[in-house]
Amino acid sequence: MPWPNCARRSSSNLEVLREQAGLVNDMLFLARADQGQLADSLKPTDLRLEAQRVNEYLEPLLEDRQQRVQVEGDATAVCNPTLVRRATLNLVANATRYTPRGGVITIRLSRGPKHVNVVVRNPGAPIDPAVLPRLFDRFFRADAARERSSGHHGLGLAIVRAIALMHGGSTHAQSSDGWTEIGFSLAALPSLPPSPT
């Protein structure tokens, strides 16, 4: 086999292996959440700062699609910042796929008496209300035409739900009048839990 063809095939095979490894890791993560594993490494976390980090990470993609992310509100939570950043990243990345070019995606942060909320709001075609309850199911896609597109396995929102549950929270979604809001909540712990003795 000519060297250029061999190099291309090797590169393609490596890409497939990386996708499969990512899928396996995601499935293992979801399995641990299903078994009731709770988030560890909890610490007071500035969610606005985490949202800004997500924005910076996605900046090349946003620029390519002529989209913009704005952050509204402030909130601090006792949580695993890496997991919460991942959940927020999944929500915003999902929103970029359905937001028209030039659209603005909003990350809204708020704190209530029992929960801290992270909501991502984006313009775009509404989601059928009948499928909203299934958005967080594994491998579920509201738009079958996008199934298996762009290397996405349909686990992003399932991971968001798992992370919320690991923090004593939940997920929610609504879509109407050209806007979609998908978000998660975390239990509003007043302080770090006591160390085990």
Backbone as a printed PyTorch tensor [residue, N CA C, xyz], in Angstrom:
tensor([[[  0.8530,  -1.1940,   0.0000],
         [  0.0000,   0.0000,   0.0000],
         [  0.8880,   1.2430,   0.0000]],

        [[  0.6310,   2.2070,  -0.9050],
         [  1.4240,   3.4390,  -0.9340],
         [  1.3810,   4.1320,   0.4180]],

        [[  2.5270,   4.7630,   0.7600],
         [  2.6530,   5.3990,   2.0820],
         [  1.5520,   6.4170,   2.3750]],

        [[  1.1930,   7.3410,   1.4400],
         [  0.1280,   8.3050,   1.7680],
         [ -1.1900,   7.6300,   2.1290]],

        [[ -1.5480,   6.5660,   1.3710],
         [ -2.7980,   5.8620,   1.6730],
         [ -2.7340,   5.1700,   3.0320]],

        [[ -1.5710,   4.5980,   3.3330],
         [ -1.3860,   3.9240,   4.6190],
         [ -1.5100,   4.9260,   5.7580]],

        [[ -0.9090,   6.1070,   5.5790],
         [ -0.9610,   7.1330,   6.6250],
         [ -2.3910,   7.5960,   6.8500]],

        [[ -3.1310,   7.7700,   5.7370],
         [ -4.5210,   8.2140,   5.8660],
         [ -5.3620,   7.1620,   6.5810]],

        [[ -5.1570,   5.9000,   6.2200],
         [ -5.9360,   4.8370,   6.8500],
         [ -5.5880,   4.7320,   8.3300]],

        [[ -4.3010,   4.8480,   8.6700],
         [ -3.8900,   4.7770,  10.0720],
         [ -4.5080,   5.9210,  10.8620]],

        [[ -4.5250,   7.1100,  10.2630],
         [ -5.1190,   8.2650,  10.9340],
         [ -6.6080,   8.0520,  11.1550]],

        [[ -7.2880,   7.4940,  10.1380],
         [ -8.7110,   7.2280,  10.2530],
         [ -8.9860,   6.1820,  11.3330]],

        [[ -8.1640,   5.1340,  11.3800],
         [ -8.3350,   4.0940,  12.3870],
         [ -8.1230,   4.6480,  13.7910]],

        [[ -7.1260,   5.5260,  13.9380],
         [ -6.8450,   6.1310,  15.2400],
         [ -8.0270,   6.9770,  15.6960]],

        [[ -8.6400,   7.6940,  14.7520],
         [ -9.8050,   8.5190,  15.0820],
         [-10.9510,   7.6460,  15.5800]],

        [[-11.1800,   6.5190,  14.9120],
         [-12.2450,   5.6000,  15.3260],
         [-11.9580,   5.0440,  16.7130]],

        [[-10.7050,   4.6740,  16.9620],
         [-10.3390,   4.1370,  18.2640],
         [-10.5420,   5.1630,  19.3700]],

        [[-10.2160,   6.4140,  19.0940],
         [-10.4130,   7.4720,  20.0890],
         [-11.9030,   7.6660,  20.3840]],

        [[-12.7280,   7.6320,  19.3390],
         [-14.1710,   7.7660,  19.5430],
         [-14.7040,   6.6000,  20.3700]],

        [[-14.2340,   5.3810,  20.0600],
         [-14.7010,   4.2110,  20.7970],
         [-14.2470,   4.2690,  22.2560]],

        [[-13.0200,   4.7330,  22.4770],
         [-12.5230,   4.8600,  23.8470],
         [-13.3380,   5.8850,  24.6220]],

        [[-13.6830,   6.9900,  23.9570],
         [-14.5090,   8.0070,  24.5980],
         [-15.8810,   7.4730,  24.9430]],

        [[-16.4480,   6.6840,  24.0270],
         [-17.7690,   6.0970,  24.2650],
         [-17.7290,   5.1360,  25.4460]],

        [[-16.6960,   4.2970,  25.5070],
         [-16.5620,   3.3460,  26.6170],
         [-16.4210,   4.0920,  27.9410]],

        [[-15.5950,   5.1300,  27.9650],
         [-15.4160,   5.9050,  29.1940],
         [-16.7240,   6.5530,  29.6410]],

        [[-17.4790,   7.0740,  28.6770],
         [-18.7620,   7.6940,  29.0170],
         [-19.7370,   6.6640,  29.5680]],

        [[-19.7710,   5.4740,  28.9730],
         [-20.6710,   4.4340,  29.4470],
         [-20.2840,   3.9750,  30.8560]],

        [[-18.9770,   3.8870,  31.1280],
         [-18.5300,   3.5110,  32.4680],
         [-18.9180,   4.5820,  33.4840]],

        [[-18.7930,   5.8390,  33.0890],
         [-19.1790,   6.9380,  33.9770],
         [-20.6680,   6.8620,  34.2990]],

        [[-21.4900,   6.6230,  33.2800],
         [-22.9330,   6.5260,  33.4910],
         [-23.2840,   5.3130,  34.3560]],

        [[-22.5530,   4.2250,  34.1890],
         [-22.8060,   3.0270,  34.9880],
         [-22.5280,   3.3140,  36.4700]],

        [[-21.4620,   4.0540,  36.7530],
         [-21.1570,   4.3940,  38.1470],
         [-22.2540,   5.2860,  38.7310]],

        [[-22.7560,   6.2090,  37.9170],
         [-23.8440,   7.0690,  38.3850],
         [-25.1030,   6.2530,  38.6460]],

        [[-25.3720,   5.2680,  37.7700],
         [-26.5390,   4.4120,  37.9580],
         [-26.4630,   3.6330,  39.2650]],

        [[-25.2490,   3.3360,  39.6980],
         [-25.0600,   2.5710,  40.9290],
         [-25.1320,   3.4640,  42.1680]],

        [[-25.4350,   4.7380,  41.9590],
         [-25.6130,   5.6340,  43.0880],
         [-24.3680,   6.3590,  43.5430]],

        [[-23.3070,   6.3080,  42.7310],
         [-22.0890,   7.0090,  43.1320],
         [-22.3610,   8.5100,  43.2260]],

        [[-21.9110,   9.1120,  44.3050],
         [-22.0650,  10.5470,  44.4930],
         [-20.7720,  11.2670,  44.1050]],

        [[-20.9040,  12.5400,  43.7980],
         [-19.7370,  13.3280,  43.4280],
         [-18.7980,  13.4580,  44.6230]],

        [[-17.4980,  13.3710,  44.3530],
         [-16.5130,  13.5960,  45.3960],
         [-15.7070,  14.8470,  45.0630]],

        [[-14.6710,  15.1060,  45.8230],
         [-13.8130,  16.2840,  45.6260],
         [-14.6450,  17.5690,  45.5810]],

        [[-15.5970,  17.6670,  46.5150],
         [-16.4710,  18.8320,  46.5550],
         [-15.7360,  20.0330,  47.1410]],

        [[-15.9990,  21.1940,  46.5700],
         [-15.4430,  22.4240,  47.1210],
         [-16.2760,  23.6070,  46.6460]],

        [[-16.2550,  24.7140,  47.3910],
         [-16.9920,  25.8990,  46.9470],
         [-16.4980,  26.3280,  45.5670]],

        [[-17.4340,  26.5030,  44.6460],
         [-17.0880,  26.7570,  43.2450],
         [-17.8730,  27.9340,  42.7040]],

        [[-17.1810,  28.8560,  42.0710],
         [-17.8020,  30.0030,  41.4150],
         [-18.3280,  29.5330,  40.0570]],

        [[-19.6290,  29.3610,  39.9360],
         [-20.1940,  28.8240,  38.6950],
         [-20.0890,  29.8060,  37.5410]],

        [[-20.0440,  31.0900,  37.8290],
         [-19.8630,  32.0650,  36.7530],
         [-18.4750,  31.9040,  36.1300]],

        [[-17.4790,  31.6790,  36.9820],
         [-16.1330,  31.4530,  36.4750],
         [-16.0790,  30.1860,  35.6370]],

        [[-16.7500,  29.1240,  36.0940],
         [-16.7700,  27.8840,  35.3170],
         [-17.4650,  28.0910,  33.9730]],

        [[-18.5510,  28.8680,  33.9600],
         [-19.2550,  29.1560,  32.7040],
         [-18.3480,  29.9220,  31.7480]],

        [[-17.5710,  30.8490,  32.2770],
         [-16.6490,  31.6190,  31.4340],
         [-15.5520,  30.7210,  30.8770]],

        [[-15.1200,  29.7460,  31.6550],
         [-14.1180,  28.7930,  31.1600],
         [-14.6790,  27.9590,  30.0190]],

        [[-15.9400,  27.5560,  30.1490],
         [-16.5890,  26.8250,  29.0540],
         [-16.6380,  27.6840,  27.8010]],

        [[-16.9850,  28.9360,  27.9630],
         [-17.0490,  29.8710,  26.8340],
         [-15.6890,  29.9680,  26.1470]],

        [[-14.6330,  30.1040,  26.9340],
         [-13.2860,  30.2090,  26.3660],
         [-12.8970,  28.9330,  25.6310]],

        [[-13.2480,  27.7880,  26.2000],
         [-12.9050,  26.5120,  25.5800],
         [-13.5800,  26.3510,  24.2150]],

        [[-14.8340,  26.8200,  24.1290],
         [-15.6040,  26.6610,  22.8940],
         [-15.4400,  27.8310,  21.9290]],

        [[-14.5970,  28.7870,  22.2790],
         [-14.4840,  30.0030,  21.4670],
         [-14.1880,  29.7340,  19.9930]],

        [[-13.2550,  28.8240,  19.6450],
         [-13.0230,  28.5680,  18.2110],
         [-14.2720,  28.0680,  17.4880]],

        [[-15.0220,  27.1710,  18.1240],
         [-16.2560,  26.6510,  17.5200],
         [-17.2850,  27.7640,  17.3740]],

        [[-17.4180,  28.5860,  18.4040],
         [-18.3890,  29.6840,  18.3720],
         [-18.0440,  30.6840,  17.2740]],

        [[-16.7680,  30.9760,  17.1450],
         [-16.3470,  31.9130,  16.0940],
         [-16.6410,  31.3420,  14.7160]],

        [[-16.3910,  30.0420,  14.5470],
         [-16.6410,  29.4020,  13.2580],
         [-18.1150,  29.4640,  12.8880]],

        [[-18.9750,  29.3670,  13.8890],
         [-20.4240,  29.3920,  13.6350],
         [-21.0310,  30.7770,  13.8440]],

        [[-20.1560,  31.7520,  14.0960],
         [-20.6080,  33.1370,  14.3040],
         [-21.6540,  33.2140,  15.4170]],

        [[-21.3960,  32.4740,  16.4640],
         [-22.2800,  32.4740,  17.6270],
         [-21.5650,  33.1190,  18.8110]],

        [[-22.3410,  33.4410,  19.8270],
         [-21.7790,  34.0920,  21.0040],
         [-22.4610,  33.5400,  22.2460]],

        [[-21.6900,  33.4270,  23.3250],
         [-22.2290,  32.9800,  24.6170],
         [-22.1810,  34.1440,  25.5920]],

        [[-23.2840,  34.3590,  26.2870],
         [-23.3030,  35.3500,  27.3560],
         [-23.7160,  34.6610,  28.6550]],

        [[-23.1770,  35.1440,  29.7560],
         [-23.4500,  34.5640,  31.0660],
         [-24.2590,  35.5610,  31.8800]],

        [[-25.3760,  35.0960,  32.4190],
         [-26.2380,  35.9420,  33.2410],
         [-26.3230,  35.3650,  34.6480]],

        [[-26.2270,  36.2300,  35.6460],
         [-26.3640,  35.8090,  37.0280],
         [-25.0510,  35.3550,  37.6330]],

        [[-25.1140,  35.0890,  38.9140],
         [-23.9710,  34.5890,  39.6810],
         [-24.4680,  33.5180,  40.6310]],

        [[-23.6310,  32.5500,  40.8870],
         [-23.9840,  31.5230,  41.8680],
         [-22.7200,  30.7970,  42.2850]],

        [[-22.6960,  30.4050,  43.5380],
         [-21.6180,  29.5770,  44.0720],
         [-22.2450,  28.2890,  44.5820]],

        [[-21.5770,  27.1760,  44.3250],
         [-22.0850,  25.8840,  44.7770],
         [-20.9530,  25.0620,  45.3600]],

        [[-21.2750,  24.2260,  46.3300],
         [-20.3280,  23.2350,  46.8240],
         [-20.4840,  22.0120,  45.9300]],

        [[-19.5020,  21.7850,  45.0760],
         [-19.6500,  20.7520,  44.0460],
         [-18.2800,  20.2990,  43.5800]],

        [[-18.2890,  19.3370,  42.6820],
         [-17.0760,  18.9340,  41.9860],
         [-16.9680,  19.8280,  40.7600]],

        [[-16.0430,  20.7850,  40.7490],
         [-16.0160,  21.7590,  39.6480],
         [-15.7540,  21.1310,  38.2820]],

        [[-14.9680,  20.0690,  38.2430],
         [-14.6850,  19.4210,  36.9560],
         [-15.9550,  18.8290,  36.3620]],

        [[-16.7510,  18.1640,  37.2040],
         [-17.9920,  17.5630,  36.7090],
         [-18.9930,  18.6350,  36.2920]],

        [[-19.1240,  19.6840,  37.0920],
         [-20.0800,  20.7420,  36.7530],
         [-19.6520,  21.4640,  35.4810]],

        [[-18.3500,  21.6530,  35.3090],
         [-17.8640,  22.2660,  34.0630],
         [-18.1950,  21.3620,  32.8820]],

        [[-18.0560,  20.0500,  33.0590],
         [-18.3720,  19.1170,  31.9740],
         [-19.8510,  19.1690,  31.6170]],

        [[-20.7060,  19.2100,  32.6240],
         [-22.1390,  19.2830,  32.3540],
         [-22.4950,  20.5670,  31.6170]],

        [[-21.9170,  21.6740,  32.0580],
         [-22.1790,  22.9570,  31.3910],
         [-21.6560,  22.9400,  29.9670]],

        [[-20.4690,  22.3830,  29.7730],
         [-19.8990,  22.2740,  28.4310],
         [-20.7980,  21.4510,  27.5240]],

        [[-21.3230,  20.3310,  28.0290],
         [-22.2180,  19.4950,  27.2220],
         [-23.4580,  20.2690,  26.7930]],

        [[-24.0200,  21.0450,  27.7140],
         [-25.2230,  21.8180,  27.3920],
         [-24.9370,  22.8760,  26.3350]],

        [[-23.8360,  23.5970,  26.4940],
         [-23.5300,  24.6660,  25.5350],
         [-23.1590,  24.0720,  24.1820]],

        [[-22.3650,  22.9970,  24.1790],
         [-22.0090,  22.3530,  22.9070],
         [-23.2570,  21.8590,  22.1930]],

        [[-24.1990,  21.3130,  22.9420],
         [-25.4660,  20.8760,  22.3540],
         [-26.2130,  22.0690,  21.7530]],

        [[-26.2210,  23.1810,  22.4830],
         [-26.9300,  24.3690,  22.0020],
         [-26.3140,  24.9120,  20.7180]],

        [[-24.9990,  24.8220,  20.5750],
         [-24.3630,  25.3480,  19.3540],
         [-24.8460,  24.6080,  18.1140]],

        [[-25.2160,  23.3420,  18.2720],
         [-25.6200,  22.5500,  17.1060],
         [-27.0010,  22.9290,  16.6000]],

        [[-27.7910,  23.5880,  17.4380],
         [-29.1660,  23.9090,  17.0490],
         [-29.4290,  25.4110,  16.9810]],

        [[-28.4150,  26.2050,  17.2830],
         [-28.5510,  27.6610,  17.2310],
         [-28.1810,  28.1670,  15.8440]],

        [[-28.9800,  29.0350,  15.2430],
         [-28.6330,  29.5700,  13.9200],
         [-27.3310,  30.3640,  13.9720]],

        [[-26.6880,  30.4800,  12.8320],
         [-25.4810,  31.3110,  12.7370],
         [-25.8210,  32.7250,  13.1980]],

        [[-24.9280,  33.2970,  13.9890],
         [-25.1590,  34.6400,  14.4950],
         [-25.9840,  34.6790,  15.7660]],

        [[-26.4370,  33.5080,  16.2530],
         [-27.2860,  33.4700,  17.4340],
         [-26.5010,  33.6290,  18.7290]],

        [[-27.2170,  33.9830,  19.7750],
         [-26.6210,  34.1680,  21.1030],
         [-27.1420,  33.0740,  22.0340]],

        [[-26.2300,  32.3770,  22.6740],
         [-26.5470,  31.3370,  23.6430],
         [-26.3310,  31.9250,  25.0340]],

        [[-27.2870,  31.7230,  25.9220],
         [-27.2040,  32.3070,  27.2580],
         [-27.0640,  31.2240,  28.3140]],

        [[-26.0840,  31.4000,  29.2100],
         [-25.9530,  30.5530,  30.3890],
         [-26.5010,  31.3520,  31.5650]],

        [[-27.5650,  30.8660,  32.1840],
         [-28.1860,  31.5630,  33.3130],
         [-27.8960,  30.8130,  34.6090]],

        [[-27.4010,  31.5450,  35.5850],
         [-27.0620,  30.9750,  36.8820],
         [-27.9530,  31.5850,  37.9540]],

        [[-28.4640,  30.7650,  38.8460],
         [-29.2990,  31.2840,  39.9310],
         [-29.2170,  30.3400,  41.1170]],

        [[-29.5560,  30.8570,  42.2770],
         [-29.5450,  30.0510,  43.4940],
         [-30.8530,  30.2360,  44.2390]],

        [[-31.4910,  29.1280,  44.5730],
         [-32.6940,  29.1580,  45.3800],
         [-32.3950,  28.6320,  46.7650]],

        [[-33.4360,  28.4680,  47.5850],
         [-33.2080,  27.9910,  48.9490],
         [-32.6800,  26.5620,  49.0210]],

        [[-33.0170,  25.7320,  48.0240],
         [-32.6110,  24.3270,  48.0850],
         [-31.7000,  23.8950,  46.9480]],

        [[-31.6810,  24.6490,  45.8390],
         [-30.9060,  24.2270,  44.6790],
         [-30.2100,  25.4100,  44.0090]],

        [[-29.0960,  25.1020,  43.3670],
         [-28.4110,  26.0360,  42.4810],
         [-28.7160,  25.5790,  41.0570]],

        [[-29.0620,  26.5190,  40.1860],
         [-29.5130,  26.1760,  38.8370],
         [-28.5670,  26.7030,  37.7680]],

        [[-28.3200,  25.8610,  36.7810],
         [-27.5540,  26.2290,  35.5930],
         [-28.4440,  25.9270,  34.3920]],

        [[-28.7880,  26.9550,  33.6340],
         [-29.6930,  26.8030,  32.4830],
         [-29.0260,  27.3870,  31.2450]],

        [[-29.0820,  26.6410,  30.1450],
         [-28.5670,  27.1230,  28.8590],
         [-29.7580,  27.3660,  27.9370]],

        [[-29.8450,  28.5820,  27.4280],
         [-30.9780,  28.9970,  26.5870],
         [-30.4550,  29.3650,  25.2020]],

        [[-31.1050,  28.8380,  24.1760],
         [-30.6670,  29.1400,  22.8140],
         [-31.8540,  29.3070,  21.8700]],

        [[-31.6920,  30.1540,  20.8510],
         [-32.7340,  30.2710,  19.8290],
         [-32.6370,  29.1080,  18.8540]],

        [[-33.7450,  28.8390,  18.1860],
         [-33.7370,  27.7750,  17.1900],
         [-35.0960,  27.1150,  17.0910]],

        [[-35.1750,  26.1320,  16.2220],
         [-36.4390,  25.4200,  16.0310],
         [-36.8540,  24.7600,  17.3310]],

        [[-38.1390,  24.8410,  17.6940],
         [-38.5930,  24.2460,  18.9540],
         [-38.5280,  22.7220,  18.9180]],

        [[-38.4160,  22.1480,  20.0930],
         [-38.4210,  20.6930,  20.2490],
         [-39.8470,  20.2420,  20.5400]],

        [[-40.2730,  19.1830,  19.9050],
         [-41.6160,  18.6320,  20.1280],
         [-41.8080,  18.3560,  21.6210]],

        [[-42.8540,  18.9100,  22.2360],
         [-43.0770,  18.6680,  23.6810],
         [-43.1470,  17.1850,  24.0350]],

        [[-43.5710,  16.3590,  23.0910],
         [-43.7030,  14.9230,  23.3760],
         [-42.3530,  14.2610,  23.6310]],

        [[-41.2710,  14.8430,  23.0940],
         [-39.9620,  14.2030,  23.2580],
         [-39.1220,  14.8540,  24.3490]],

        [[-39.5770,  15.9830,  24.8940],
         [-38.7950,  16.6690,  25.9260],
         [-38.4170,  15.7530,  27.0980]],

        [[-39.3560,  14.9150,  27.5970],
         [-38.9790,  14.0540,  28.7360],
         [-37.8900,  13.0410,  28.4000]],

        [[-37.6430,  12.7900,  27.1090],
         [-36.6640,  11.7740,  26.7170],
         [-35.3060,  12.3710,  26.3530]],

        [[-35.1710,  13.6820,  26.4120],
         [-33.9250,  14.3150,  25.9740],
         [-32.7020,  13.8030,  26.7180]],

        [[-32.8920,  13.4240,  27.9900],
         [-31.7550,  13.0130,  28.8010],
         [-31.5320,  11.5040,  28.7870]],

        [[-32.3030,  10.7830,  27.9480],
         [-32.0930,   9.3420,  27.8000],
         [-30.8310,   9.0810,  26.9780]],

        [[-30.1730,   7.9960,  27.2640],
         [-28.9750,   7.6380,  26.5040],
         [-29.3100,   7.3740,  25.0390]],

        [[-28.4970,   7.9210,  24.1840],
         [-28.5680,   7.7250,  22.7330],
         [-29.8210,   8.3150,  22.0940]],

        [[-30.6530,   9.0020,  22.8710],
         [-31.8540,   9.5830,  22.2780],
         [-31.5170,  10.8670,  21.5370]],

        [[-32.1560,  11.0610,  20.3670],
         [-31.9750,  12.2830,  19.5900],
         [-33.3520,  12.7980,  19.1770]],

        [[-33.5670,  14.0800,  19.4530],
         [-34.8460,  14.6750,  19.0730],
         [-34.9900,  14.7310,  17.5670]],

        [[-33.8660,  14.8660,  16.8620],
         [-33.8810,  14.9550,  15.4080],
         [-33.1530,  13.7460,  14.8520]],

        [[-33.9250,  12.7740,  14.3560],
         [-33.3190,  11.5450,  13.8590],
         [-32.3800,  11.8010,  12.6870]],

        [[-32.6060,  12.8880,  11.9450],
         [-31.7600,  13.1950,  10.7950],
         [-30.3290,  13.5060,  11.2180]],

        [[-30.1630,  13.9100,  12.5000],
         [-28.8260,  14.2440,  12.9820],
         [-28.1660,  13.0580,  13.6750]],

        [[-28.8320,  11.9200,  13.6770],
         [-28.3170,  10.7640,  14.4030],
         [-26.9350,  10.3800,  13.9000]],

        [[-26.0320,  10.1440,  14.8770],
         [-24.6600,   9.7130,  14.6060],
         [-23.8910,  10.7350,  13.7830]],

        [[-24.3120,  11.9870,  13.7940],
         [-23.6080,  13.0060,  13.0100],
         [-22.4820,  13.5920,  13.8190]],

        [[-21.4250,  14.0030,  13.1270],
         [-20.3140,  14.7520,  13.7150],
         [-19.6810,  14.0330,  14.8920]],

        [[-19.7400,  12.6990,  14.9100],
         [-19.0820,  11.9590,  15.9640],
         [-19.7650,  12.0070,  17.3070]],

        [[-20.9900,  12.5030,  17.3690],
         [-21.7040,  12.5820,  18.6350],
         [-22.4890,  11.2850,  18.8480]],

        [[-22.3730,  10.7310,  20.0580],
         [-22.9810,   9.4410,  20.3410],
         [-24.3360,   9.5510,  21.0190]],

        [[-24.7680,  10.7460,  21.3380],
         [-26.0600,  10.8960,  21.9890],
         [-26.0140,  10.6550,  23.4830]],

        [[-24.8360,  10.8680,  24.1030],
         [-24.7100,  10.6550,  25.5430],
         [-24.5290,  11.9620,  26.3110]],

        [[-24.3910,  13.0760,  25.6030],
         [-24.0800,  14.3430,  26.2600],
         [-25.0770,  14.7480,  27.3260]],

        [[-26.3690,  14.6950,  27.0050],
         [-27.3860,  15.1010,  27.9710],
         [-27.5980,  14.0380,  29.0480]],

        [[-27.3640,  12.7710,  28.7100],
         [-27.4270,  11.7190,  29.7340],
         [-26.3460,  11.9450,  30.7820]],

        [[-25.1890,  12.3970,  30.3490],
         [-24.1030,  12.7000,  31.2830],
         [-24.4630,  13.9010,  32.1440]],

        [[-25.1270,  14.8910,  31.5580],
         [-25.5900,  16.0440,  32.3400],
         [-26.5100,  15.5640,  33.4690]],

        [[-27.4470,  14.6970,  33.1300],
         [-28.3710,  14.1790,  34.1500],
         [-27.6170,  13.4090,  35.2310]],

        [[-26.6500,  12.5910,  34.8230],
         [-25.8800,  11.8160,  35.7950],
         [-25.1370,  12.7370,  36.7550]],

        [[-24.5300,  13.7780,  36.2380],
         [-23.7790,  14.7180,  37.0810],
         [-24.7220,  15.4320,  38.0430]],

        [[-25.9000,  15.8220,  37.5500],
         [-26.8750,  16.4610,  38.4340],
         [-27.2790,  15.5250,  39.5650]],

        [[-27.5750,  14.2630,  39.2430],
         [-27.9790,  13.3000,  40.2590],
         [-26.8600,  13.0500,  41.2640]],

        [[-25.6200,  13.0570,  40.7970],
         [-24.4770,  12.8460,  41.6840],
         [-24.3110,  13.9970,  42.6740]],

        [[-24.9580,  15.1230,  42.3720],
         [-24.9140,  16.2870,  43.2550],
         [-26.2560,  16.5260,  43.9430]],

        [[-27.1330,  15.5320,  43.9490],
         [-28.4270,  15.6850,  44.5990],
         [-29.3850,  16.6050,  43.8660]],

        [[-29.1820,  16.7530,  42.5500],
         [-30.0210,  17.6470,  41.7600],
         [-30.8390,  16.9210,  40.7150]],

        [[-31.2520,  17.6520,  39.6950],
         [-32.1030,  17.0930,  38.6460],
         [-31.8850,  17.8850,  37.3620]],

        [[-32.5870,  17.4850,  36.3080],
         [-32.4940,  18.1680,  35.0180],
         [-33.8850,  18.6060,  34.5660]],

        [[-33.9200,  19.5410,  33.6450],
         [-35.2030,  19.9870,  33.0970],
         [-34.9850,  20.5650,  31.7070]],

        [[-36.0540,  20.5940,  30.9340],
         [-35.9870,  21.1420,  29.5780],
         [-37.3490,  21.6920,  29.1890]],

        [[-37.3390,  22.7870,  28.4600],
         [-38.5660,  23.3320,  27.8890],
         [-38.2210,  24.0020,  26.5650]],

        [[-39.1920,  24.0490,  25.6770],
         [-38.9490,  24.5970,  24.3500],
         [-40.2510,  25.1450,  23.7780]],

        [[-40.2470,  26.4400,  23.4320],
         [-41.4240,  27.0580,  22.8310],
         [-41.0460,  28.4220,  22.2800]],

        [[-41.8470,  28.8960,  21.3410],
         [-41.6960,  30.2430,  20.7810],
         [-40.2810,  30.5180,  20.2750]],

        [[-39.6500,  29.4990,  19.6810],
         [-38.3350,  29.7110,  19.0800],
         [-37.1830,  29.7080,  20.0660]],

        [[-37.4230,  29.2740,  21.3040],
         [-36.3620,  29.2240,  22.3100],
         [-36.3840,  27.8740,  23.0120]],

        [[-35.2030,  27.3720,  23.3250],
         [-35.0790,  26.1280,  24.0770],
         [-34.2150,  26.3800,  25.3090]],

        [[-34.6610,  25.8710,  26.4440],
         [-33.9050,  25.9580,  27.6870],
         [-33.6920,  24.5520,  28.2350]],

        [[-32.4350,  24.2020,  28.4550],
         [-32.0910,  22.9130,  29.0300],
         [-31.1200,  23.1910,  30.1700]],

        [[-31.3770,  22.5980,  31.3140],
         [-30.5270,  22.9080,  32.4530],
         [-30.4920,  21.8130,  33.4950]],

        [[-29.7380,  22.0810,  34.5460],
         [-29.6300,  21.1350,  35.6540],
         [-29.5230,  21.9050,  36.9620]],

        [[-29.8060,  21.2080,  38.0370],
         [-29.7040,  21.8070,  39.3610],
         [-28.7640,  20.9860,  40.2190]],

        [[-28.2200,  21.6380,  41.2460],
         [-27.3580,  21.0010,  42.2320],
         [-27.9430,  21.2950,  43.6040]],

        [[-27.8360,  20.3510,  44.5150],
         [-28.2830,  20.6160,  45.8780],
         [-27.4720,  21.7770,  46.4430]],

        [[-28.1610,  22.7370,  47.0400],
         [-27.5020,  23.9320,  47.5710],
         [-26.9700,  23.6370,  48.9670]],

        [[-25.8170,  23.0000,  49.0180],
         [-25.2040,  22.6810,  50.3010],
         [-24.7100,  23.9740,  50.9420]],

        [[-25.0200,  24.2010,  52.2120],
         [-24.5890,  25.4400,  52.8560],
         [-23.0910,  25.4740,  53.1200]],

        [[-22.4830,  24.3000,  53.2300],
         [-21.0390,  24.2280,  53.4980],
         [-20.5560,  22.8480,  53.1040]],

        [[-19.2630,  22.6600,  53.1820],
         [-18.7130,  21.3560,  52.8580],
         [-19.2250,  20.3080,  53.8570]],

        [[-19.5440,  19.1020,  53.3720],
         [-19.9870,  18.0540,  54.2980],
         [-18.8540,  17.6740,  55.2350]],

        [[-19.1740,  17.2280,  56.4520],
         [-18.1090,  16.8570,  57.3930],
         [-17.3010,  15.6780,  56.8900]],

        [[-16.0310,  15.6780,  57.2080],
         [-15.1660,  14.5820,  56.8010],
         [-15.5200,  13.3340,  57.5830]],

        [[-15.4810,  12.1630,  56.9290],
         [-15.7920,  10.9240,  57.6500],
         [-14.7760,  10.6680,  58.7500]],

        [[-15.2440,  10.1270,  59.8540],
         [-14.3430,   9.8530,  60.9950],
         [-14.1310,   8.3650,  61.1450]]])
